[in-house]
């Protein structure tokens, strides 16, 4: 169960501190003054005549990857991978139980063809525990991602102030304009994948047992009796 205290802790971890904001802006101002990233833009007629150039459209985010952006993205990937590894290590006993019970479920339902709903319900309980653990860890990983995106926002805001071309951007670019935006790996939304990915010897049985469990749950929702 995720308590309000743990939720508040995640919120605090996702908030960018003053030192981190200052560091991100310092890097942004330095890079902008050096013309990083390089953006070749055609000279406008106004510039040719020595007049004030008009604002430019925000460049495509995928064209604006700087060393700082790569540093932030690499740090997030490393941190979230470590969190995933730590989660699997902490839940080793639970994972072993789920995989062992997967073999029993498949044997009972597919080999003996003797369904045991009570045993399957216990199996579902352990799978649910695993999902809960992943959900809790994912909230912490998302806080890391959110903090990284705040760093990038501070960085690009400072770059725009000093960069020769980006300083011509509208004062407020579109809300989704955040070059290098960090996204949490999609596997965090698929906790069952991790049950399969780290144990090749039990992969087939676990996958099949999860299918049986899903079918049982679907049958209950539809009002049918599982076989």
Long-range contacts (C-beta under 8 A, 24 or more apart in sequence): 1-132, 2-135, 2-136, 2-139, 6-136, 7-139, 10-139, 10-140, 10-142, 10-143, 11-143, 13-140, 13-143, 13-144, 13-147, 14-142, 14-143, 14-144, 14-146, 14-147, 15-147, 15-150, 16-147, 16-150, 16-151, 16-154, 20-147, 20-151, 21-150, 21-151, 21-154, 24-151, 24-152, 24-154, 24-155, 24-158, 25-154, 25-155, 25-157, 25-158, 26-158, 27-68, 27-155, 27-158, 28-68, 28-154, 28-155, 28-156, 28-157, 28-158, 28-159, 28-161, 28-162, 29-158, 29-159, 29-161, 29-162, 31-66, 31-68, 31-155, 31-159, 31-163, 32-158, 32-159, 32-160, 32-161, 32-162, 32-163, 32-166, 32-167, 33-162, 33-163, 35-163, 35-164, 36-66, 36-67, 36-159, 36-163, 37-63, 37-64, 37-65, 37-66, 39-63, 39-64, 39-163, 39-165, 39-166, 41-165, 53-168, 54-168, 55-168, 55-169, 55-170, 56-165, 56-168, 56-169, 58-169, 58-170, 58-173, 58-174, 58-177, 61-177, 61-178, 61-179, 61-180, 61-181, 62-179, 63-179, 64-156, 64-179, 64-180, 65-179, 65-180, 66-180, 68-155, 69-152, 69-155, 69-179, 69-180, 70-180, 72-148, 72-151, 72-152, 72-155, 72-180, 72-182, 73-148, 73-180, 73-182, 75-148, 76-144, 76-145, 76-148, 76-182, 79-141, 79-144, 80-141, 80-144, 80-145, 80-184, 80-185, 80-188, 83-137, 83-140, 83-141, 83-144, 84-137, 84-141, 84-188, 84-194, 87-133, 87-134, 87-137, 88-194, 88-198, 90-133, 91-130, 91-133, 94-126, 94-129, 94-130, 94-133, 95-130, 95-195, 95-198, 95-199, 97-126, 98-123, 98-126, 98-127, 98-130, 98-195, 98-206, 99-195, 99-199, 99-202, 99-205, 99-206, 100-202, 101-126, 101-209, 102-202, 102-205, 102-206, 102-208, 102-209, 102-210, 103-202, 103-205, 103-209, 105-209, 105-212, 105-213, 106-205, 106-208, 106-209, 106-212, 109-212, 110-208, 110-212, 115-226, 115-227, 117-216, 117-226, 120-212, 120-213, 120-216, 123-209, 123-213, 124-213, 124-216, 124-217, 127-192, 127-195, 127-210, 127-213, 130-191, 130-195, 131-191, 134-188, 134-191, 134-194, 135-191, 138-184, 138-188, 138-189, 141-184, 141-188, 142-184, 145-182, 145-183, 145-184, 148-182, 149-178, 149-181, 149-182, 152-178, 152-179, 152-180, 152-181, 152-182, 153-178
